[in-house]
Amino acid sequence: MSSLPHLIARATAAYYRQARELYPTETDFNDWLDTLDADNRRRYKQQGLDMTCLLPQFQLFCLERRGIYLREFMAARLTADQFEYWEQEKAISDFKPSAPPTDLF
C-alpha cells in the first residue's frame, strides 16, 4: 500500500500530466507574465514560451485558465481525509504559482 505522501504525489503528477495536451499561446504566456513581479517577468520573458511551458507554475496557470482546477482534481481523486491532509500540507508549503522560485535556471 502506498504512503499518503506518495499517493498525493501521484495524484499531483497526474494533474500536471494534463498540461502535455495543452498548447499554450503567446496570449497565455503574456497574461501569465503579467502576474509576476518585474524581475521574474523579465527573466521568463527572456526564456520564452517554449522554456516556460516546462514550469509547473505556468502549467497550473494554463490548466486553471482552461477550467481544470487543481483543487477539484485532487478532491475527485482523494478520500475526504486525504484531501484534508493535502490542503493542510499545501497551505503549509505556501505554494505561490504567480511567484516562481528565482533559482530554477
Secondary structure, 3 states (H helix, E strand, C coil): CCCHHHHHHHHHHHHHHHHHHCCCCHHHHHHHHCCCCHHHHHHHHHHHHHHHCCCHHHHHHHHHHCCCCHHHHHHHHCCHHHHHHHHHHHHHHCCCCCCCCCCCC
